[in-house]
Amino acid sequence: MSKSRAVHDHNRFDDWIAHEFHSTGGFTALVILVTIGELSVTPLRSTYFHVIGDEVRWAELSTLFAQSGAGWDGVLFAVRPDKDTGGPIADTIARVELQTLAEELTANRLILNENHFFDRWGRRLKIEEVMMQ
């Protein structure tokens, strides 16, 4: 695998999360910190949080991530709004969804591209498949 920046309307985290909030009216963000090697992506830590406003900023989140003790290079965010009522999903559902996402990521790193993947500076990333010779 190699890493490269993708071309999206919302390449910076702060713009992306504000857009997601305004599009959904609130959601739960499933989060997986990863380390990025030359040809690998390794999951390190995971959590979730509920987004109920557009005040979340990369500067604050990256500070929290740094306090996790994990030497992370990137972070996956998966958006999960409640399908029936809008807004965040219940904590019990979030835990199950986070576990499922972590298992999917372990089995297939390209799951990163199906969600929202950012580097340490809040810039969007994309993983590309590399054929081993």
C-alpha positions in Angstrom: 0.0 0.0 0.0 1.1 3.6 -0.5 -0.3 6.8 0.8 -1.4 9.8 -1.2 -3.7 12.7 -0.7 -7.1 12.4 -2.4 -8.9 15.1 -4.1 -12.2 15.9 -2.2 -14.3 18.9 -1.6 -13.5 18.7 2.1 -9.7 17.9 2.3 -9.2 19.4 5.7 -10.7 17.9 8.9 -12.3 21.1 10.2 -14.2 21.7 6.9 -15.2 18.0 6.6 -16.6 17.7 10.1 -18.6 20.9 9.9 -20.0 19.7 6.5 -20.9 16.3 8.0 -22.7 17.8 11.0 -24.7 20.2 8.8 -25.6 17.3 6.4 -26.7 14.9 9.2 -27.8 17.1 12.0 -25.5 15.2 14.3 -23.8 11.8 14.3 -21.5 9.4 16.1 -17.9 9.4 14.9 -16.2 6.0 15.1 -12.4 6.6 15.4 -9.4 4.3 14.8 -5.9 5.6 15.1 -3.3 3.9 12.8 0.4 3.9 12.2 1.4 4.1 8.5 4.5 2.2 7.3 6.1 2.1 3.9 3.7 -0.7 2.8 1.4 -1.1 5.8 -1.3 0.4 7.9 -1.6 -0.9 11.5 -4.6 -0.1 13.7 -3.5 1.1 17.2 -6.4 2.4 19.3 -10.1 3.1 18.8 -12.9 5.1 20.3 -16.1 7.0 19.4 -17.7 10.3 20.2 -21.0 12.0 19.5 -21.0 15.1 17.3 -23.8 17.4 18.3 -22.4 20.6 16.9 -19.9 22.0 14.5 -17.4 23.2 17.1 -15.1 20.2 16.9 -11.6 21.3 15.7 -8.6 19.3 14.6 -6.3 21.1 17.0 -8.2 19.8 20.0 -8.7 16.3 18.7 -5.1 15.8 17.7 -4.0 16.9 21.2 -6.3 14.3 22.7 -5.0 11.6 20.2 -1.5 12.5 21.2 -2.3 11.8 24.8 -3.4 8.3 23.9 0.2 7.1 24.1 0.0 5.6 20.6 2.5 6.7 18.0 -0.2 7.4 15.4 0.2 8.7 11.9 -3.4 8.7 10.7 -6.9 8.4 11.8 -10.0 6.8 10.4 -13.4 8.4 11.0 -16.6 6.6 10.2 -19.9 8.6 10.3 -22.8 6.9 12.0 -26.1 8.9 12.3 -29.2 7.3 13.8 -31.2 6.1 10.8 -34.5 6.6 12.5 -34.2 9.8 14.5 -31.1 11.4 13.1 -28.3 12.5 15.4 -25.9 10.2 17.3 -26.4 6.5 17.7 -26.8 4.9 21.2 -23.6 4.0 23.0 -24.4 0.3 22.9 -24.7 0.4 19.2 -21.6 2.6 18.8 -19.5 0.0 20.7 -20.7 -2.8 18.4 -20.2 -0.7 15.2 -16.7 0.2 16.3 -15.8 -3.4 16.9 -17.2 -4.4 13.5 -15.3 -1.5 11.8 -12.0 -2.5 13.6 -12.4 -6.1 12.4 -13.2 -5.0 8.8 -10.1 -2.7 8.9 -7.9 -5.6 10.1 -9.2 -7.8 7.2 -9.0 -5.1 4.5 -7.0 -1.9 4.9 -8.9 -0.4 1.9 -11.8 0.2 4.3 -9.9 3.4 5.1 -11.0 4.8 1.7 -14.6 3.9 2.3 -14.7 6.2 5.3 -12.8 9.4 6.1 -9.0 9.1 6.6 -6.8 11.9 7.8 -3.1 12.4 8.6 -1.6 14.0 11.8 -2.2 17.4 10.4 -5.9 16.9 9.6 -5.4 16.5 5.8 -7.3 13.8 4.0 -5.5 10.7 2.9 -6.2 7.8 0.6 -4.6 4.4 0.6 -3.8 2.8 -2.7 -3.3 -0.9 -3.3 0.3 -1.9 -4.2 1.0 -5.1 -6.0 3.9 -7.0 -4.3 6.5 -8.4 -6.7 
